[in-house]
Amino acid sequence: MLFSPVRGVVVRGTIPVAGAVVTRTYHGAFTNKKGIESTVTDVNGVFHFDAIRAHGLLASIVPHQPIIDQAIHIAHANQTFEAWFYIKKNYNEQGEVGRPIVMRCNLETEPRVVRIDDLRQYFGLCDLQ
């Protein structure tokens, strides 16, 4: 699992942002698996991405530390916002935050480091729900 499923809503203050382009990228260092995909928020500001899985014989037999760079950007009104930057260090589903990734992204919030727990943190303007 290179990137678990993501659900979210984009708002500006309390107003849903329809038509924002949400782009998700990832790069698995060991397998050099890279990807990018985009979606557009609906009238309620809602977006979602399915899980990204990869299969590799070498990764399953060679001991290594998974390092998967993950990012989500939001483009709206000629601006790009840093929503989520995370370095995933496992192949587990929900391995990013220990539960489904559900986020609320307020475009009026400044990106910052957010602690998930004692071992994990991410950078961005989105709050986990």
Helices and strands as residue ranges (DSSP letters): E 6-12, E 15-16, E 21-28, E 33-40, E 46-49, H 57-61, E 68-76, E 79-88, E 101-106, E 112-115, E 121-124, E 126-128
